[in-house]
Every structure is written in structure tokens, then in C-alpha cells.
């Protein structure tokens, strides 16, 4: 055929995508990728929170082991006459600059003075937050308690 003639292909037989189909496909892909990014952010925040709770638990266990290894009379010499309530032991640093505050309480049991309750509490505030802000939403704590007798050799 000549220059203005048909080549034998019709519009229906031509392959490919229209511009509208490409735009719709790109929009659906972007929505999916946005969802994945949001999920990744949530997973990272959850992982960080779990790491902080694990670290706080390790600091609490270390402080409790120190208390447990001392006799009650040694504890009274070190911290004063019982009860000891909310005494700040120290502030320790964790990974990524996170600070944890360890406090202890030691008191005789109400049931019998031969039993002593020891409590270690580790508190921290999420990085960048002000303690007590937003109703304490960013404040966290881990607490370990132990009951022991005054007598050293049972």
C-alpha cells in the first residue's frame, strides 16, 4: 500500500498499556509501598522497646543479686534501719545513650519480722521525651521482688 494506506494492524490488536493503566498501576504500587514503610517503622519501634525492657531487666537482676548476696544486717548498715523505701541506687547508661534509674525498697514483712521483702525498680523514659510528659506515656519501669529471711543459715 501507499503512504496513506493501512498497514493491516487494527487498534484492537496492538499490545501495550494505556497511560491511564500505567498511572493506576503506579498508584496502587505506591499505596502498597507506603503500607510496607509504615509496617517497617512499627517493627523497628517494637524492637527498640523490647531491647529497652530486656536491658532494664538485666540491670534490675544485677541490683537484686547484689542485695541478695548481702545479709540483712549488712543491708541495714549500708542503707540504714528498715524500712528503706524508694532509695535511688544509681543511674546507669545503656545502649544508644538510654539512661536507667535503679531504686530499691527493703521492708520487713507485715506477717512476720523474720521475713524481709526486697524490691528493685528500674525506670526510664523514652529517648527525647520529658519524664511525666503526656500522662507518663513515655515512662517505663521493671520491678523485681524477693522475699528472704533475716537468718543467714537455714
Steps between C-alpha positions, in 0.01 A plus 500: 500500500592861471589761751153575624379138499443256777775263607264222595508550877194610683489695822359200689794278410769740616665392831607720794343706772320827492620796700203465738585134569859593580392779736258269682770231535750753635244635749420152632873423529564824692216427743645152563852635553370764743333223702824300507695804617250558780527136603881518501489806729268323743721191507809709571327683787382169647848357473650802677242478780572129549874570514444770763284271715763226474776739596299635795430146615872419494578811708226406749629143532856624560383733779285225655792259494707757689225535762447125525869428555517730806362411841211706638729649764745604223212658310395695812857618543518604135155661460379572855236353728210324331273589335690658210260632239573635152873546552668588170801273455637650182437592139658268248551551130382254242525463126441802280543734798187383683511576876345266759442594865514219758316538831464256788258441782567266793235437765403243757199289416175595668440132577826442687811713564716197413413550132640789300363617164755650261384685190710636215333736254665620179340798328573679176344747260507454125773691322411862434196499730458698819427284808132515582409655164168410343377333818813284536450336161874489437599385851569130560605279792601147588467369855642190668407389853658244726403372846776374728552418864706697746685187600807429292532124545182299471 
